[in-house]
Amino acid sequence: MSLEAIKTIADAEENSRLLLQGARNAAKKAVSDAEKAGAAAVTGARERAAVELHELMKTAEEKAAASAVELSQTTESKCAAIRAKTMTRMDDAAAFIVRRVVES
């Protein structure tokens, strides 16, 4: 082989090596960029989920508090009705006892 052919082959090998190294670097950068983008997307999703969870919990707590107040009012009304009915029956029972004592 002539010296010029060897030089041409060496230059071609060097160009090939440089192209391969450039492709490797580009691939590494693409992977790195993708990993960073993926991590940012996961972080963003976590933050959005945390905000949404906080809002849902707040709404649920407000509904639970309103439901508790309503239940308390309903229960108090029922208790008052039962108390009134009990007082009426107690008066009837006392009158019955007095009649029985007087009649005996």
C-alpha positions in Angstrom: 0.0 0.0 0.0 1.1 3.5 -0.7 1.7 6.0 2.0 -1.1 8.1 0.6 -3.6 5.2 0.9 -2.6 4.6 4.4 -3.0 8.2 5.3 -6.5 8.2 3.6 -7.5 5.1 5.6 -6.1 6.7 8.9 -8.1 9.9 8.2 -11.2 7.9 7.5 -10.8 5.9 10.7 -10.2 9.2 12.6 -13.3 10.7 11.1 -15.3 7.6 11.9 -14.0 7.6 15.5 -15.0 11.3 15.9 -18.4 10.7 14.4 -18.9 7.7 16.7 -17.8 9.8 19.7 -20.1 12.6 18.7 -23.0 10.2 18.4 -22.2 8.7 21.8 -22.1 12.2 23.4 -25.4 13.1 21.7 -27.0 9.9 23.0 -25.7 10.5 26.5 -27.0 14.1 26.4 -30.4 12.9 25.1 -30.7 10.3 27.9 -29.7 12.9 30.5 -32.2 15.4 29.1 -34.9 12.8 29.1 -34.1 11.8 32.7 -34.3 15.4 33.8 -37.5 16.0 32.0 -39.0 12.8 33.5 -37.9 13.8 37.0 -39.4 17.3 36.5 -42.6 15.7 35.2 -42.8 13.4 38.2 -42.1 16.3 40.6 -44.8 18.4 39.0 -47.3 15.5 39.1 -46.5 15.0 42.8 -47.0 18.7 43.6 -50.3 18.8 41.7 -51.5 15.6 43.5 -50.6 17.1 46.9 -52.5 20.3 46.1 -55.5 18.3 44.8 -55.4 16.1 47.9 -55.3 19.1 50.2 -58.3 20.6 48.4 -60.2 17.3 48.5 -59.5 16.8 52.2 -60.6 20.4 53.0 -63.8 19.8 51.1 -64.4 16.5 52.8 -63.8 18.1 56.3 -66.2 20.9 55.5 -68.9 18.5 54.4 -68.3 16.3 57.5 -68.6 19.3 59.8 -71.8 20.4 58.1 -73.2 16.9 58.3 -72.2 16.7 62.0 -74.0 20.0 62.8 -77.1 18.8 60.9 -77.0 15.4 62.7 -76.7 17.2 66.0 -79.6 19.4 65.3 -81.8 16.5 64.2 -80.8 14.5 67.3 -81.6 17.4 69.6 -85.0 17.9 68.0 -85.7 14.2 68.4 -84.6 14.3 72.0 -86.8 17.3 72.7 -89.8 15.5 71.2 -89.1 12.4 73.3 -88.7 14.6 76.4 -92.1 16.3 75.8 -93.8 12.9 75.2 -92.2 11.5 78.3 -93.3 14.5 80.4 -96.9 13.9 79.2 -96.8 10.3 80.1 -95.2 11.1 83.4 -98.1 13.4 84.2 -100.5 10.7 83.2 -98.7 8.1 85.3 -98.6 10.4 88.3 -102.4 11.0 88.0 -103.0 7.3 87.6 -101.0 6.6 90.8 -102.8 9.3 92.7 -106.2 7.9 91.6 -105.1 4.4 92.7 -103.9 5.6 96.0 -107.1 7.7 96.6 -109.4 4.8 95.5 -107.8 2.3 97.7 
